[in-house]
């Protein structure tokens, strides 16, 4: 096993405040880092904030702040949350840090000198929200971002490019040779498919905005700033002093980059290619987790259902929240947060299985042995239980370092099952009545030792709770005891157990008030595709006359029409029919319009209706009346 551990979260983009997804990533990383330290590994845990880019510049302007002021404000919220959660990071990096900027400029200079960066002109569809370009083949309806669904803009500007195409085969070789370089393995197949589809050189600078890292002075090109993803990804080495003071570079390569699935491509394609260009080793594992929903619905501000991790942790207990996040969902899959699910985990797993077990041996040891516990006869009477416990514990580390933390906890709980079953099976109270005090003590001591081992293995997940358990059992949670009780399978020396308050009081009802969301009454299921006449009459269809038509700049599909529907003013309608009709073809034509459709923006233009058309393999045709009708005539 490696003697060091370098684990990172993504650096979180400061366009909004922390949410449950940020907490989930950070708590996973914190758990692995805590385990590594307990294991005796030289550990470095990095988190921080990503603070450059056009989106930050725009958000700052909207709030009347400078980009630096805005970044300072949001970055502080992340750091304050992680500090209140007692996240055990070793460094909190900001991409506005002087050392980071110098390291990024050094990396750019090296890649440029090696011929992997060249100057050219870029034109393509750019999503400001995702800070990314997309080929037209990936766009939704030829206009909208495939990741966030927002409209893209066509950008044409001078740019420096990274020769990403040069590294296509090297990347594929890496995926093939390193079986677990991307976790879970199902995500690796998605990345391979993407790379096999062909890699284009990557535009890595911008001139259309100013909030970013400037190019090295040696290039003498001050109008360019670096692409935010190049800047951001390099944080994993600049945090170790790359390009400045490199004494911490001994931690490289990273053992785990933890990321959300939405940014896997940047980490599994762009980042290793940058590292290849710099001549640096590649990360050992890039681990991508899923997203969180709430009560089965996607979270959004408009729905008012975004989970604030601080509020939940304050109400239910931070350790309980940590346990829920890691136990509830397999890594890589999407998870659903609900107060009911959280309460069930607390009452069942934590209160019944763990907390009640400790209460039982405190009670029995106090009643029968004045709280004194001796393991002298544990192996004599419970060799089978000890062997099963050791077997389960010996398999746990693999789950931790495979990022299967839900399985880690599931297996750990099996030894609590052994302990609870042992009490019921061997019934110390009956042994005491029979005069078999040695056997009664052995069972109580067996459970105490299982609880001690559980506390050590659970400590990275629930650090505060397990310290209380260890205090009751008279030992400390530290590397020395990990080696003694976990690796060498020793038993606790004789000790006096301490009484402590119940760790997990039962929760009878939700502790947080749920915001009421408007719901529509449930109706009886209908045959799929069938609507009533009332449903049909909810749609207002009218005949309209096109009085003006023009192309939408920078769009290959959209036309802007002014349509007379017999109202006080003509309607503006944006229609995706440019491939089939020219503006001059449409002037004077009558069309069928959905007149009561909620207005929407397309390419920043308001569309106040929708024109009906039919399309098949022969093309698209607008639906038009057979003879001229008065504008506004209803279609029934």
Number of C-alpha atoms within 10 A of each C-alpha: 4 7 10 18 22 24 25 27 25 23 22 20 21 24 20 14 16 22 16 20 20 19 21 21 21 23 25 23 26 24 22 23 27 22 23 24 17 22 20 17 18 15 22 22 22 26 27 25 25 24 29 28 26 21 21 25 22 18 18 18 13 10 10 11 14 17 23 15 12 21 26 16 13 20 25 16 15 24 18 12 16 22 12 11 19 14 20 19 22 12 14 16 21 24 26 17 12 9 20 27 24 19 23 27 19 18 24 25 18 16 20 18 11 11 11 19 22 16 14 11 11 18 13 15 24 21 24 18 18 17 13 17 19 16 12 14 9 13 17 15 12 19 26 22 26 17 16 11 13 17 21 27 19 15 15 14 14 18 22 23 20 26 21 21 15 15 21 18 14 14 21 16 11 13 18 13 10 11 12 16 21 24 22 21 14 10 18 23 12 12 18 16 11 13 19 12 10 11 16 15 16 19 25 21 25 23 15 14 14 17 21 24 23 20 21 18 10 8 9 9 11 12 14 21 25 26 24 22 19 22 25 25 21 21 28 25 23 27 25 23 18 22 17 15 13 13 10 14 14 10 17 19 18 21 20 25 24 23 23 18 17 14 13 23 17 15 22 24 20 19 21 21 22 23 17 15 23 16 11 13 12 18 20 17 24 22 27 28 26 19 18 23 20 16 15 11 12 13 18 12 8 7 13 12 18 16 20 14 20 19 12 18 15 11 13 19 15 22 17 20 25 21 22 22 25 22 20 18 20 18 22 20 13 13 20 16 19 14 18 12 13 20 22 16 19 25 18 14 19 22 20 16 18 24 22 17 21 21 15 15 22 24 16 17 20 17 11 15 15 13 17 16 24 20 21 15 17 23 15 11 15 15 13 11 19 19 13 13 21 19 12 15 21 12 13 19 17 13 15 19 16 17 25 22 27 20 20 24 20 15 17 20 19 16 24 20 15 17 25 18 13 18 19 9 10 15 15 25 15 12 16 15 10 10 10 13 16 17 20 28 25 23 25 26 25 29 26 26 22 23 24 27 27 21 24 27 23 21 23 22 29 19 19 13 19 24 17 16 26 21 16 19 24 16 15 18 20 14 17 13 20 20 15 13 18 21 13 11 17 14 22 23 13 14 16 18 21 15 16 13 9 12 17 20 14 15 14 9 9 14 12 11 7 10 9 9 9 7 6 6 6 6 6 6 6 9 7 6 5 8 10 8 8 8 9 11 10 9 14 14 23 21 26 30 26 22 16 17 21 17 16 19 11 13 17 14 18 21 21 22 24 21 29 22 24 16 10 7 10 18 21 21 25 27 18 21 19 17 12 12 15 14 16 10 10 17 17 15 15 25 22 23 27 18 21 14 14 10 14 13 12 19 18 10 13 15 21 21 21 20 21 15 14 9 9 7 5 6 9 14 14 17 15 18 14 7 6 11 15 14 18 18 14 16 13 9
